Amino acid sequence: MRPISALIACASLFAASAAFADSRVFIIANQADGYGIDQCLAHGDKCGAHAARAYCQSRDFAQASSYRRVDPDEITGAVPRPANEKCTGNSCGEYVAITCQR
């Protein structure tokens, strides 16, 4: 009886870990929309939770596990900047990372 219990426990643990493993981080431009959603997402405020969840659901994920502002330097060269570009304030843009889970 014990081997069967151990097998069931192991299988359920594997299934739970597989569910958590199905996540993806989306990096999106944080553009002002006039409604303040961009600031909610960028600052990780509670008001951004609905927008983050809607973003994930539009990409066939069930929920957003986190969302936060990301500096362009954190994106490992994926956001190229022209050499002659000078950034002041938000002129170089802000980005938001949304982690979605199935």
PEVEN-V72009 format. One record per residue. N is the residue number from 0. RES is the residue in one small letter. SS is DSSP state (@ for helix, = for strand, . for the rest). D_FIRST is the distance of its C-alpha to the first C-alpha in whole Angstrom. Layout:
n->N res->RES ss->SS d_first->D_FIRST
n->N res->RES ss->SS d_first->D_FIRST
This chain:
n->0 res->m ss->. d_first->0
n->1 res->r ss->@ d_first->4
n->2 res->p ss->@ d_first->6
n->3 res->i ss->@ d_first->5
n->4 res->s ss->@ d_first->6
n->5 res->a ss->@ d_first->9
n->6 res->l ss->@ d_first->10
n->7 res->i ss->@ d_first->11
n->8 res->a ss->@ d_first->13
n->9 res->c ss->@ d_first->14
n->10 res->a ss->@ d_first->16
n->11 res->s ss->@ d_first->17
n->12 res->l ss->@ d_first->19
n->13 res->f ss->@ d_first->20
n->14 res->a ss->@ d_first->21
n->15 res->a ss->@ d_first->23
n->16 res->s ss->@ d_first->25
n->17 res->a ss->@ d_first->26
n->18 res->a ss->@ d_first->28
n->19 res->f ss->@ d_first->29
n->20 res->a ss->@ d_first->31
n->21 res->d ss->. d_first->33
n->22 res->s ss->= d_first->36
n->23 res->r ss->= d_first->39
n->24 res->v ss->= d_first->42
n->25 res->f ss->= d_first->46
n->26 res->i ss->= d_first->49
n->27 res->i ss->= d_first->52
n->28 res->a ss->= d_first->55
n->29 res->n ss->= d_first->56
n->30 res->q ss->. d_first->59
n->31 res->a ss->. d_first->61
n->32 res->d ss->. d_first->60
n->33 res->g ss->. d_first->63
n->34 res->y ss->. d_first->60
n->35 res->g ss->. d_first->58
n->36 res->i ss->@ d_first->55
n->37 res->d ss->@ d_first->55
n->38 res->q ss->@ d_first->56
n->39 res->c ss->@ d_first->53
n->40 res->l ss->@ d_first->51
n->41 res->a ss->@ d_first->53
n->42 res->h ss->. d_first->52
n->43 res->g ss->. d_first->49
n->44 res->d ss->. d_first->50
n->45 res->k ss->@ d_first->48
n->46 res->c ss->@ d_first->50
n->47 res->g ss->@ d_first->49
n->48 res->a ss->@ d_first->46
n->49 res->h ss->@ d_first->47
n->50 res->a ss->@ d_first->49
n->51 res->a ss->@ d_first->46
n->52 res->r ss->@ d_first->43
n->53 res->a ss->@ d_first->46
n->54 res->y ss->@ d_first->46
n->55 res->c ss->@ d_first->43
n->56 res->q ss->@ d_first->42
n->57 res->s ss->. d_first->45
n->58 res->r ss->. d_first->44
n->59 res->d ss->. d_first->40
n->60 res->f ss->. d_first->38
n->61 res->a ss->. d_first->37
n->62 res->q ss->= d_first->38
n->63 res->a ss->= d_first->40
n->64 res->s ss->= d_first->38
n->65 res->s ss->= d_first->41
n->66 res->y ss->= d_first->45
n->67 res->r ss->= d_first->48
n->68 res->r ss->= d_first->51
n->69 res->v ss->= d_first->51
n->70 res->d ss->. d_first->54
n->71 res->p ss->@ d_first->56
n->72 res->d ss->@ d_first->55
n->73 res->e ss->@ d_first->52
n->74 res->i ss->@ d_first->51
n->75 res->t ss->. d_first->52
n->76 res->g ss->. d_first->55
n->77 res->a ss->. d_first->54
n->78 res->v ss->. d_first->57
n->79 res->p ss->. d_first->60
n->80 res->r ss->. d_first->63
n->81 res->p ss->. d_first->67
n->82 res->a ss->. d_first->68
n->83 res->n ss->. d_first->71
n->84 res->e ss->. d_first->69
n->85 res->k ss->. d_first->70
n->86 res->c ss->. d_first->67
n->87 res->t ss->. d_first->68
n->88 res->g ss->. d_first->66
n->89 res->n ss->. d_first->63
n->90 res->s ss->. d_first->66
n->91 res->c ss->. d_first->63
n->92 res->g ss->. d_first->60
n->93 res->e ss->= d_first->57
n->94 res->y ss->= d_first->54
n->95 res->v ss->= d_first->51
n->96 res->a ss->= d_first->47
n->97 res->i ss->= d_first->45
n->98 res->t ss->= d_first->41
n->99 res->c ss->= d_first->39
n->100 res->q ss->= d_first->35
n->101 res->r ss->. d_first->34
